[in-house]
């Protein structure tokens, strides 16, 4: 999906939109967010483990995480850059690394 179309769709649905970059090899242990997440991978790779099952997302893939859903994250060897939308409680106070 075109990232401009994805971003427009997120905004129409009330999501706050941001771009993120995570360094190669970044690992984030199991956690949950108090907001819904929808993301489009722009470059690189991220693996999400949900309910014991690992899913790999690469350029052009979209992933969705409902608020409160526990997951772990692992970034591939080239890092990952993604467009992310957040909606719900505390969506604007999340403090991951930001990029423009």
Buried (B, 14 or more C-beta within 10 A) or exposed (E): EEBEEBBEBBEEEEBBBBBBBBEEEBEBEEEEBEBBBBBBBBEBBBBBBBEEEEEEBEEEBEBEBEBEBEBBBBBBEEBBBBBBBBBBEEBEEBEEEEEE
